[in-house]
Amino acid sequence: MKTISFVTLGCRANQAENTEYHQGMLEAGWEILEPENNSSAVYVVNTCTVTNEAERQSRQMIRKLSKNNPLAKIVVTGCSSKYIEENKNIASEVSLFVPNLDKDNFMKRLYNHLGIEKDFNPIDTIPPIENSDTTRLNLKISDGCNWACSFCIIPRTRGKLRSLPEDEIIEKAKRAEEMGFKEIVLTAIQLGGYGKDKGKNGLEILIPRLLNETNIPRIRLSSIEPTDVSDKLIEELSKSDRICNQFHIPVQSGSDHILDLMKRRYTREEYKNRIDTLRKYIPNLTLTTDIMVGFPFETEQDFEDSCEFVQTIGFDKLHIFPYSDRNGTAASKMTEKIKPEIMKIRKKVLADIDKRMNLKWLEAGVSWVRMNLRKLPQVQQYNKLIRYNKIYLCIVFF
């Protein structure tokens, strides 16, 4: 049996793609090996380039695989593929490059490259539950991004927004249900932009269809931009307990000055308005976010505004990132870079705020569990706790 290994770096979209590639090769009759075995005939590397360091790690991984198994074929795709292909020293070690803009045809190109005589069907890429280490499936619904944040290179590497057909997503969700998955995570680079390349607010249509045409117990949204959270979408999300009530909505900064420099397309007030509306319709939601420290020109007042804002919103968890230059972005050309030692201090201040907010959320969750465990029969307890994303609190409580 021929053997293949997969290495995935970077975001949830890459992880969703990796699941499809993995299953596609199983369908073709190949054996999947862990990359560490150093004995595969083929290695597929799905790269990342969100920062200079991420791209360096992608190059390093390719060199490592080539050195450990010089006879293997190495196939490279992902956001770094364009830049790696331009690097003659490392490109010579790669047998096939599939750029992001051709990623929709990745499996067909891989089959052709390896001489696999099999028609590729996207529905066949949903694995049976026994081939997964989780009951949660990342389901990619679009690629590309129409934003142009000054710190981000991804729109250049992934291209403009391209949405998959609704019917294909529904069929994949049905197959996931048949295969035993209990939760699907709708995943994309610009999730809330789904369908807008076709002139419609697609999530407002897709969510009701998923609820009406499938019985999968839980549907979760991955990261979604605040400007894509419309009133109509919020209304649709609030209609069913099958929609997980945890939302990750990046804020990036609590300073209007920095948000403008980042080209984030919203103000503090507009962000707060979206969250207030969400909480009006879904009062028990869990809210997490991304926030950056040390963006060029960030003053002490800008940072204090961020600290004040995250506490005003009352996030349950912060994902804190120090700013990192990415060659080719507008931000990388900005002057007034913040010193690393200042970024380190600011990150620590925000981390302390995060701990306090997270503890408050955990205490509220434990109180909720204590109160509701006395009210519900055993089976209802389990379903209710899963629904509200607090089952782990139940375990801690006991």
C-alpha positions in Angstrom: 0.0 0.0 0.0 1.3 3.5 -0.9 1.8 5.8 2.1 1.2 9.5 2.6 1.6 12.0 5.5 0.0 15.4 6.1 1.5 18.4 7.9 -0.8 21.3 8.6 0.3 24.7 9.9 -1.8 27.7 10.8 -5.5 28.4 10.9 -8.7 26.4 11.3 -9.4 26.7 7.6 -6.1 24.8 6.9 -7.2 22.2 9.5 -10.6 21.7 7.8 -8.8 21.3 4.5 -6.4 18.7 6.0 -9.4 16.6 7.1 -10.7 16.5 3.5 -7.3 15.7 2.0 -6.8 13.0 4.6 -10.1 11.3 3.8 -9.6 11.8 0.1 -6.4 9.8 0.1 -8.0 7.0 2.3 -10.8 6.8 -0.4 -8.1 6.4 -3.0 -6.7 3.4 -1.0 -3.6 5.0 0.5 -2.3 4.5 4.0 -1.9 7.6 6.2 1.2 7.7 8.3 2.3 10.2 11.0 5.0 12.5 9.6 7.4 11.6 12.4 7.7 8.1 11.0 9.9 9.5 8.2 8.9 6.7 5.9 6.0 8.0 3.7 6.2 8.1 0.0 4.5 11.5 -0.1 4.2 14.4 2.3 1.6 17.1 1.9 2.5 20.4 3.7 -0.3 22.9 4.1 1.6 26.1 4.9 1.0 29.3 6.8 2.3 32.8 6.2 0.3 35.0 8.6 3.6 36.2 10.1 7.3 36.1 9.0 7.8 33.5 11.7 5.0 31.3 10.4 6.5 31.4 6.9 9.9 30.5 8.4 8.4 27.5 10.2 6.8 26.4 6.9 10.1 26.5 5.1 11.8 24.8 8.0 9.2 22.0 7.9 9.8 21.3 4.2 13.6 21.2 4.7 13.2 18.8 7.6 11.0 16.4 5.7 13.3 16.5 2.7 16.3 15.8 4.9 14.7 13.0 6.8 13.3 11.3 3.7 15.1 12.4 0.6 13.3 9.9 -1.7 9.8 11.1 -0.8 7.7 13.5 -2.9 6.8 16.7 -1.1 3.6 18.5 -2.1 3.2 22.1 -0.9 0.0 24.2 -0.7 -1.3 26.9 1.6 -0.5 30.6 2.1 3.3 30.3 2.0 3.3 28.2 -1.2 3.7 31.3 -3.5 6.7 32.6 -1.6 8.3 29.2 -1.2 8.0 28.5 -4.9 9.9 31.7 -5.5 12.8 30.5 -3.2 15.0 28.5 -5.6 16.9 26.8 -2.8 13.9 25.2 -1.3 11.6 25.0 -4.3 13.9 22.3 -5.8 13.0 20.0 -2.9 9.2 20.2 -3.8 7.6 18.0 -6.4 4.3 19.8 -6.7 3.1 23.3 -5.7 -0.7 24.0 -5.5 -1.3 27.7 -5.0 -4.1 28.9 -2.8 -6.1 30.2 -5.7 -6.2 26.7 -7.1 -6.8 25.0 -3.8 -10.4 24.1 -4.7 -8.8 21.7 -7.2 -6.2 20.4 -4.8 -7.3 16.8 -4.6 -7.8 16.5 -8.4 -4.3 17.9 -8.9 -2.8 15.5 -6.2 -4.6 12.5 -7.8 -3.2 13.5 -11.2 0.3 14.0 -9.8 0.3 10.6 -8.1 -1.3 8.8 -11.0 -4.5 8.0 -9.1 -7.2 7.0 -11.4 -10.3 7.9 -9.4 -13.0 10.6 -9.8 -12.9 13.0 -6.9 -16.2 13.7 -5.0 -16.1 16.5 -2.3 -18.8 14.6 -0.3 -16.4 11.7 0.1 -14.0 13.8 2.1 -16.2 13.7 5.3 -14.5 10.9 7.4 -16.4 8.4 9.5 -16.2 9.2 13.2 -13.8 6.3 13.9 -11.2 8.0 11.7 -11.4 11.1 13.9 -10.2 11.9 17.4 -13.1 14.2 18.0 -16.9 14.3 17.4 -16.5 17.9 16.2 -15.9 18.5 12.4 -14.5 21.7 10.9 -16.6 22.4 7.8 -15.1 24.9 5.4 -17.7 27.0 3.6 -15.7 29.6 1.7 -12.2 30.7 1.0 -10.5 34.1 0.5 -11.2 37.5 2.2 -12.4 40.8 1.0 -11.0 42.7 3.9 -7.6 44.5 3.7 -6.4 44.9 7.3 -3.1 46.7 7.3 -1.3 44.0 9.3 -2.6 41.0 7.3 -1.1 39.3 4.2 -3.8 36.6 3.9 -6.1 38.4 1.3 -3.1 38.4 -1.0 -2.4 34.7 -0.6 -6.0 33.4 -0.4 -7.5 35.8 -2.9 -11.0 37.3 -2.9 -13.9 35.8 -1.1 -15.2 32.6 -2.9 -18.2 30.8 -1.3 -19.1 27.2 -1.8 -22.6 26.3 -3.0 -25.2 26.0 -0.2 -26.3 22.6 -1.5 -22.8 21.3 -1.2 -22.4 22.5 2.3 -25.8 21.0 3.3 -24.8 17.6 1.7 -21.5 17.7 3.6 -23.3 18.4 6.9 -25.7 15.6 6.2 -22.8 13.2 5.6 -21.1 14.4 8.8 -24.3 13.5 10.7 -24.4 10.1 9.0 -20.8 9.5 9.9 -21.5 10.2 13.6 -20.3 13.7 14.2 -22.1 15.6 16.9 -21.0 19.1 16.0 -20.0 21.0 12.9 -17.9 24.2 13.0 -18.6 26.5 10.1 -15.1 27.7 9.0 -13.7 30.2 6.6 -11.2 33.0 6.3 -14.0 35.6 6.3 -16.8 33.5 7.7 -19.4 36.3 7.9 -18.8 37.2 4.2 -20.2 33.9 3.1 -22.4 34.4 0.0 -21.6 38.1 -0.4 -19.5 37.3 -3.5 -22.9 36.1 -4.9 -24.8 39.2 -3.8 -26.5 37.9 -0.7 -25.9 37.6 3.1 -25.4 33.9 2.8 -25.2 32.9 6.5 -28.6 34.3 7.1 -29.8 31.7 4.5 -27.4 28.9 5.3 -28.1 28.7 9.1 -31.8 28.2 8.7 -31.2 25.6 6.0 -28.8 23.7 8.3 -31.3 23.7 11.1 -34.2 22.6 8.9 -32.5 20.1 6.7 -30.1 18.3 9.1 -30.4 17.0 12.6 -26.8 17.4 13.7 -27.0 18.3 17.4 -24.7 21.3 17.5 -23.7 24.0 14.9 -20.9 26.4 15.8 -19.5 29.5 14.1 -15.7 30.0 14.0 -14.3 33.5 14.2 -16.6 36.1 12.6 -15.9 39.8 12.1 -18.2 42.3 13.9 -19.3 44.0 10.7 -20.6 40.7 9.4 -22.9 40.1 12.4 -26.1 41.6 11.1 -29.3 41.9 13.0 -30.9 39.3 10.8 -28.1 36.9 11.4 -28.4 37.4 15.2 -32.1 36.7 15.0 -31.5 33.4 13.1 -28.8 32.4 15.5 -31.1 32.9 18.5 -33.9 30.7 17.2 -32.4 27.3 18.1 -30.5 25.7 21.0 -28.6 23.7 18.5 -26.6 26.8 17.7 -23.7 26.9 20.2 -23.8 30.1 22.2 -20.0 30.7 22.1 -18.9 33.4 19.6 -15.4 34.5 18.7 -15.5 38.1 17.4 -12.1 39.7 17.0 -11.8 43.3 18.2 -8.0 43.7 17.7 -7.9 47.0 19.6 -10.1 49.1 21.9 -8.7 52.4 20.4 -10.4 54.1 17.5 -7.1 55.6 16.5 -5.5 52.2 16.2 -8.6 50.6 14.6 -8.3 53.2 11.9 -4.6 52.5 11.3 -5.5 48.8 11.2 -8.2 49.5 8.6 -10.7 47.5 10.7 -13.9 49.1 9.3 -15.6 49.7 12.6 -15.3 51.9 15.7 -15.5 51.0 19.4 -19.1 52.2 19.5 -20.1 50.1 16.5 -18.4 47.0 17.9 -20.2 47.5 21.3 -23.5 47.9 19.5 -23.1 44.5 17.8 -22.3 42.8 21.1 -25.2 44.5 22.9 -27.6 43.3 20.2 -26.2 39.7 20.5 -26.7 39.7 24.2 -30.2 41.0 23.8 -31.1 38.0 21.7 -28.7 35.4 23.3 -28.4 36.6 26.9 -26.3 33.6 28.1 -23.6 33.8 25.3 -19.9 33.2 25.8 -17.8 35.8 24.1 -14.1 35.5 23.2 -11.9 37.8 21.1 -8.5 38.5 19.5 -6.7 41.6 20.6 -3.3 42.9 19.6 -0.8 44.9 21.6 2.1 47.0 20.3 0.6 47.9 16.9 2.7 50.8 15.3 1.9 54.2 16.8 0.1 52.6 19.8 0.4 55.2 22.6 -0.1 54.6 26.3 -3.5 56.2 25.9 -4.4 53.9 23.0 -3.4 50.9 25.2 -5.4 52.2 28.2 -8.4 52.6 25.9 -8.0 48.9 24.9 -7.8 47.8 28.6 -10.9 49.9 29.4 -12.8 48.6 26.4 -12.3 44.9 27.0 -13.5 45.3 30.5 -16.5 47.3 29.4 -17.5 44.6 26.9 -16.8 41.9 29.5 -15.1 39.2 27.3 -14.9 35.7 28.8 -11.5 35.0 27.2 -8.9 37.1 25.4 -6.5 35.8 22.8 -3.6 38.3 23.2 -1.1 38.8 20.4 1.9 41.1 20.3 2.2 42.8 16.9 4.5 41.1 14.5 5.7 42.6 11.2 4.7 40.7 8.1 6.7 41.7 5.0 4.4 43.0 2.2 1.7 44.5 4.5 1.0 48.2 5.0 1.7 48.0 8.7 5.2 46.6 8.1 6.1 49.9 6.4 4.8 52.1 9.2 7.3 54.0 11.4 7.0 54.4 15.1 7.3 50.7 15.9 6.8 49.7 19.5 9.7 48.3 21.4 9.5 44.5 22.3 10.0 45.2 26.0 7.0 47.6 25.9 4.9 45.0 24.1 5.8 42.5 26.7 4.7 44.7 29.5 1.4 45.6 27.8 0.7 41.9 27.1 1.2 41.1 30.7 -1.2 43.9 31.8 -3.9 42.5 29.4 -3.2 39.0 30.5 -3.9 39.9 34.1 -7.2 41.6 33.1 -8.0 38.4 31.1 -7.5 36.2 34.1 -9.9 38.3 36.2 -12.6 38.2 33.5 -12.1 34.5 32.8 -12.4 33.7 36.5 -15.6 35.7 36.7 -17.0 33.7 33.8 -16.0 30.4 35.4 -17.6 31.3 38.7 -20.8 32.2 37.0 -20.7 28.8 35.2 -20.2 26.9 38.4 -23.1 28.7 40.0 -25.2 27.9 36.9 -24.2 24.2 37.1 -25.0 23.9 40.8 -28.4 25.5 40.4 -29.5 23.5 37.3 -28.2 20.0 38.3 -30.8 19.9 41.1 -33.6 20.7 38.6 -33.0 18.3 35.7 -33.3 14.5 35.2 -29.9 12.9 34.4 -30.3 12.8 30.6 -31.6 16.3 30.5 -28.6 17.5 32.6 -26.2 16.1 30.0 -28.0 17.7 27.0 -28.5 21.0 28.7 -24.8 21.3 29.9 -23.5 20.4 26.4 -25.8 23.0 24.9 -24.4 25.7 27.1 -20.8 24.7 26.6 -20.3 24.1 30.4 -20.0 20.3 30.6 -16.4 20.6 31.7 -17.6 22.8 34.6 -19.8 19.9 35.7 -16.8 17.6 35.7 -14.8 20.1 37.8 -17.7 20.6 40.2 -17.9 16.9 40.9 
